[in-house]
Amino acid sequence: MFTLRSAASMGIVLASFYCVGCAIIPHADTQDSEILLSAENGLVVPYDCIVYLYPVGGRALAITEIGLGTSESDFESVFSGLPNRPSPASEIRVGRYKKGRQIPLCLRTEWLGNTHYAFCNRSDDPSKIAFEDSDNSLGLGGHIIEKGEGSSTWTMHMDDAASFLVDDSDNDVIIRIRLERQ
């Protein structure tokens, strides 16, 4: 377990977390709920909510889609043309989810004539590179989810699904997640 402290608040505990795979999981004493992301469970919402995604940007040369699914055969695209020409280019409602529900985000990337997939609930090489920060280049303790302003937004800094062949830059596809409490 590690504790997040604020320098400005002279060491006052803001939140405590357990680390599990590529997850930041809040300790039971944490007052603010956090989004959970683990190789075992995918993206898990912390309370009953409507989930929205918004394409923020990125620096990938490959063309990527972000979607929902647990396999190549059930991939459902939410955004295409990422990161430079997102379609649609607006916030999209992904759906209404109950507390603890898995939202299996996945990426499909076209690179050099090949299609590559990465799933946030898997631990193969494409998925680990896309949904983890193994070299801690983001400074988030190896995680890709950054807390946004307020209590309902987070930003995911992902590599595309082909990055396992090239690099681990954690800035290929950047997506904002917003939860509307229900």
FENWO-V154906 format. One record per pair of residues at least 4 apart in sequence whose C-alpha atoms are under 8 Angstrom apart, sorted by the first residue. I is the first residue (numbers start at 1). J is the second residue. Records with the same first field share a line. If there is no record, write none. Layout:
I = J  J
This chain:
1 = 16  17  18  19
2 = 16  17  18  19
3 = 13  14  15  16  17
4 = 13  14  15  16  17
5 = 9  11  12  13  14  15
6 = 10  11  12  13  14
7 = 11
14 = 30
15 = 26  27  29  30  31  32
16 = 26  27  29  30
17 = 24  25  26  27  30
18 = 24  25  26  27
19 = 23  24  25
20 = 24  25  38
21 = 38  39  40
22 = 37  38  39  131  132  142  143  144
23 = 36  37  38  39  143
24 = 34  35  36  37  38  143
25 = 34  35  36  37
26 = 30  33  34
32 = 151
33 = 46  47
34 = 45  46
35 = 43  44  45  46  154
36 = 42  43  44  45  46
37 = 41  42  43  44  120
38 = 42  43  120  121
39 = 120  121  122  123
40 = 121  122
41 = 102  104  120  121
42 = 102  103  104  105  119  120  121  122
43 = 102  103  104  105  120  121
44 = 99  100  101  102  103
45 = 49  97  98  99  100  101  102  103
46 = 99  100
47 = 98  99  100  181
48 = 96  97  98  99  181  182
49 = 96  97  98  99  179  180  181  182
50 = 93  94  95  96  97  179  180  181  182
51 = 93  94  95  96  97  177  178  179  180
52 = 91  92  93  94  95  177  178  179
53 = 91  92  93  94  175  176  177  178
54 = 89  90  91  92  175  176  177
55 = 79  82  83  86  89  90  91  173  174  175  176
56 = 83  173  174  175  176
57 = 82  83  84  172  173  174  175
58 = 82  83  84  171  172  173  174
59 = 83  84  171  172  173
60 = 83  159  160  171  172  173
62 = 109  110  111  160  162
63 = 80  81  82  83  109  110  111
64 = 80  81  82  83  107  108  109  110  160  161  173
65 = 77  78  79  80  81  82  107  108  109
66 = 77  78  79  80  82  105  106  107  108
67 = 75  76  77  78  79  105  106  107  108
68 = 74  75  76  77  78  103  104  105  106
69 = 74  75  76  104  105  106  119
70 = 74  75  104  105  106  119  121
71 = 75  119
72 = 117
75 = 106
78 = 92  94
79 = 86  87  88
80 = 85  86  87  88
81 = 85  86  87
82 = 86  87  173
83 = 172  173  174
85 = 89
97 = 101
104 = 119  120  121
105 = 119  120  121
106 = 117  118  119  120
107 = 117  118  119  160  161
108 = 115  116  117  118  160  161
109 = 115  116  117  160  161  162
110 = 114  115  116  162
111 = 115  116  162
116 = 126  161  162
117 = 126  127  161  162
118 = 122  126  127  128  130  160  161
119 = 127  131
120 = 127  128  130  131
121 = 127
122 = 127  128
123 = 127  128
124 = 128
125 = 129  164
126 = 130  161  162  163  164
127 = 131  132  161
128 = 132
129 = 133  134  159  161  163  164  168
130 = 158  159  160  161  163  164  170
131 = 143  144  158  159
132 = 142  143  144  158
133 = 137  138  141  142  143  144  168  170
134 = 142  168
135 = 142  168
136 = 140  141  142  143
137 = 142  169  170
138 = 142  143  144  170
140 = 144  145  146
144 = 155  156  157  158  170
145 = 154  155  156  157
146 = 154  155  156  157
147 = 153  154  155
148 = 152  153  154  155
149 = 153  154
152 = 178  179  180
153 = 176  177  178  179
154 = 176  177  178
155 = 174  175  176  177
156 = 174  175  176  177
157 = 170  171  172  173  174  175
158 = 170  171  172  173  174
159 = 163  168  169  170  171  172  173
160 = 172  173
162 = 166
163 = 167  168
164 = 168
